[in-house]
């Protein structure tokens, strides 16, 4: 999961909820939060994802929607997330 700096405060709650659901479904997948993107917070940070051997990235917040080349990615726009968390 990749969060922009202004949404990073939501990441523990979202990561915990997703990890709980994955575990309950019998998955051994691990959820990581990618933060402090140095290149561009609007784009998927494929380099950081590669450092944890990520199978995919869920990118939260505003997005450039640039295509990715190495890591499958899904964008989750922040205006859907905010009401559920607050």
C-alpha positions as a Markdown table, in Angstrom:
| # | Residue | x | y | z |
|---|---|---|---|---|
| 1 | Unk | 0.0 | 0.0 | 0.0 |
| 2 | Unk | 1.3 | 3.4 | -0.9 |
| 3 | Unk | 0.0 | 6.5 | 0.8 |
| 4 | Unk | 0.9 | 10.2 | 0.1 |
| 5 | Unk | 2.2 | 12.1 | 3.0 |
| 6 | Unk | -1.1 | 13.8 | 3.8 |
| 7 | Unk | -2.9 | 10.5 | 4.1 |
| 8 | Unk | -0.1 | 8.6 | 5.9 |
| 9 | Unk | -2.0 | 9.0 | 9.3 |
| 10 | Unk | -4.7 | 6.7 | 7.9 |
| 11 | Unk | -2.3 | 3.9 | 6.8 |
| 12 | Unk | -2.1 | 1.9 | 10.1 |
| 13 | Unk | -5.9 | 1.5 | 10.3 |
| 14 | Unk | -6.2 | 0.6 | 6.6 |
| 15 | Unk | -3.2 | -1.8 | 6.7 |
| 16 | Unk | -4.5 | -3.5 | 9.8 |
| 17 | Unk | -8.0 | -4.0 | 8.4 |
| 18 | Unk | -6.6 | -5.4 | 5.1 |
| 19 | Unk | -4.2 | -7.7 | 6.9 |
| 20 | Unk | -7.0 | -9.0 | 9.1 |
| 21 | Unk | -9.2 | -9.7 | 6.1 |
| 22 | Unk | -6.4 | -11.5 | 4.3 |
| 23 | Unk | -5.5 | -13.6 | 7.3 |
| 24 | Unk | -9.2 | -14.5 | 7.9 |
| 25 | Unk | -9.4 | -15.7 | 4.2 |
| 26 | Unk | -6.4 | -18.0 | 4.8 |
| 27 | Unk | -3.9 | -15.9 | 2.9 |
| 28 | Unk | -0.3 | -15.8 | 4.0 |
| 29 | Unk | 0.2 | -12.4 | 2.2 |
| 30 | Unk | 1.8 | -9.6 | 4.2 |
| 31 | Unk | 0.7 | -6.0 | 4.0 |
| 32 | Unk | 3.4 | -3.3 | 3.8 |
| 33 | Unk | 3.0 | 0.5 | 3.8 |
| 34 | Unk | 5.2 | 2.4 | 1.4 |
| 35 | Unk | 5.7 | 6.0 | 2.5 |
| 36 | Unk | 8.1 | 8.8 | 1.9 |
| 37 | Unk | 8.1 | 8.5 | -1.9 |
| 38 | Unk | 11.0 | 10.5 | -3.1 |
| 39 | Unk | 10.1 | 10.5 | -6.8 |
| 40 | Unk | 6.5 | 11.5 | -7.1 |
| 41 | Unk | 3.7 | 10.8 | -4.7 |
| 42 | Unk | 1.2 | 10.7 | -7.6 |
| 43 | Unk | 2.9 | 7.7 | -9.2 |
| 44 | Unk | 3.4 | 4.1 | -8.0 |
| 45 | Unk | 6.8 | 3.7 | -6.4 |
| 46 | Unk | 7.9 | 0.5 | -8.1 |
| 47 | Unk | 11.4 | 0.8 | -6.7 |
| 48 | Unk | 10.1 | 0.8 | -3.1 |
| 49 | Unk | 7.8 | -2.1 | -3.9 |
| 50 | Unk | 10.7 | -4.1 | -5.4 |
| 51 | Unk | 12.6 | -3.7 | -2.1 |
| 52 | Unk | 9.9 | -5.7 | -0.3 |
| 53 | Unk | 9.3 | -8.1 | -3.3 |
| 54 | Unk | 5.7 | -6.8 | -3.6 |
| 55 | Unk | 3.3 | -8.7 | -5.7 |
| 56 | Unk | 1.2 | -5.6 | -6.2 |
| 57 | Unk | 0.7 | -2.0 | -5.0 |
| 58 | Unk | -2.5 | -0.4 | -3.9 |
| 59 | Unk | -1.9 | 3.4 | -4.4 |
| 60 | Unk | -4.1 | 5.7 | -2.3 |
| 61 | Unk | -4.9 | 9.3 | -2.9 |
| 62 | Unk | -4.5 | 11.4 | -6.0 |
| 63 | Unk | -2.8 | 9.6 | -8.9 |
| 64 | Unk | -1.1 | 10.5 | -12.1 |
| 65 | Unk | -2.5 | 7.2 | -13.6 |
| 66 | Unk | 0.9 | 6.6 | -15.4 |
| 67 | Unk | 1.3 | 3.0 | -16.5 |
| 68 | Unk | 3.5 | 0.8 | -14.4 |
| 69 | Unk | 6.1 | -1.5 | -15.9 |
| 70 | Unk | 7.1 | -4.0 | -13.2 |
| 71 | Unk | 4.5 | -4.2 | -10.5 |
| 72 | Unk | 0.8 | -4.5 | -10.9 |
| 73 | Unk | -1.0 | -1.6 | -9.3 |
| 74 | Unk | -4.4 | -0.4 | -8.4 |
| 75 | Unk | -5.4 | 3.2 | -7.6 |
| 76 | Unk | -7.8 | 3.9 | -4.7 |
| 77 | Unk | -8.8 | 7.5 | -4.8 |
| 78 | Unk | -8.9 | 9.2 | -1.4 |
| 79 | Unk | -12.4 | 10.7 | -1.5 |
| 80 | Unk | -13.8 | 7.2 | -1.1 |
| 81 | Unk | -11.6 | 6.3 | 1.8 |
| 82 | Unk | -12.0 | 9.4 | 4.0 |
| 83 | Unk | -15.7 | 9.1 | 5.0 |
| 84 | Unk | -15.2 | 5.5 | 6.1 |
| 85 | Unk | -12.3 | 6.3 | 8.4 |
| 86 | Unk | -13.5 | 9.5 | 10.1 |
